[in-house]
Amino acid sequence: MFTQPIPTIKRDGDAVVILDQTLLPHRCEVRRLTTLDEVAVAIHAMQVRGAPLIGATAAFGVAIALMRDASDARLERSLEILGATRPTAVNLHWALGQMAGRLRPLDPSERVEAAWREAEAIREGDAGMCAAIGGHGYEILKGLAAGLDRPLRVMTHCNAGWLATCGAGTALAPVYEAQVRGLAVEVWVSETRPRNQGLLTAWELREAGVPLRLIADNAAGILLARGEVDVVITGADRVAANGDSANKVGTYLKALAAREHGVPFYIAAPFSTVDFGCPDGAAIPIEDRGAGEVCSVLGLAEDGALRMLRLAPETTAAANPAFDVTPARCITGIITERGVCEPGRLRELYPEAKA
């Protein structure tokens, strides 16, 4: 069973310790968060990122916020502040909903310990969901690899591995499961401009000993056209009720190219990422981030220092939609902790879910 080499988040007394992902892959450092504001900044500035991990971090943020004041007003204010940090990832709002449902009925004197317990349950639950997704996704990879005399070639986008979750990841969980079970795989890793989260995927795969090749985002189409990709698996930040799925910008283009060339395209996501109250992709809010992310890049200088480098003149106008939506018709299946289904049949896996 896969275990995170470094915990992405863990409790440390009245605080939490996170792995600061803004410094990866060049530096591996942890950061201690002690206040509600620090947690909110960590989510918004992407010190923690990945839909499942964002949700767990927000849950711990509520617990931290209530340490010195567990009143109704403080609870509601913490939910409001954390809920405003990232608009697209539904796990954030799912986790805050779990915390609210657990804590609102309680007397303030009971809330602090209950908040820590609920946040820890969310963290542990995510790790279990990741493991289950890995098992179901492995069966897909095993089937596609049957008869091949070479490693199975998997393409992914952004980072949906252990860095983005509290466990083995979502899109990368089947890859890690394949490695454990001795199924040979190679991974095409897109750089994922403008934040270059693909570099995190490359880092964690390399650390795990999984063969990979890093590619420019725009190279994906020709690799799919050449038949050099056997399957595409990405994560998601929100899956609508009809199966339309929002993920890091650039995912939609890969889905279109995969469909054109007959390559199966899967989304890997747990229940907390599915929003049955959202009818389709048109209703998913898309986060627009600052132009600075497009016009600059963080890199390692020759002297070993991390430096922000400008790619375009300061006066350059830029647009930066952080996500796009892949329509259900382009998705072969959605891999969840309860199994794999066609995009339009999610209700069959979660009959108890409310709209």
Secondary structure, DSSP 8 states (H G I E B T S, - for coil): ----SS-SEEEETTEEEEE-TTSTTT---EEEE-SHHHHHHHHHTTSS-SHHHHHHHHHHHHHHHTSS--SHHHHHHHHHHHHTS-SS-HHHHHHHHHHHHHHTTS-HHHHHHHHHHHHHHHHHHHHHHHHHHHHHHHHHHHHHHTT-SS-EEEEE-S--SGGGSSSS-STTHHHHHHHHTT--EEEEEE--TTTTTHHHHHHHHHHHT--EEEE-GGGHHHHHHTT--SEEEE--SEEETTS-EEEETTHHHHHHHHHHTT--EEEE--GGGEETT--SGGGS---B--THHHHEEEEE-TTS-EEEEESS-TT-----B-EEEE-GGG-SEEEETTEEE-GGGHHHH-TT---
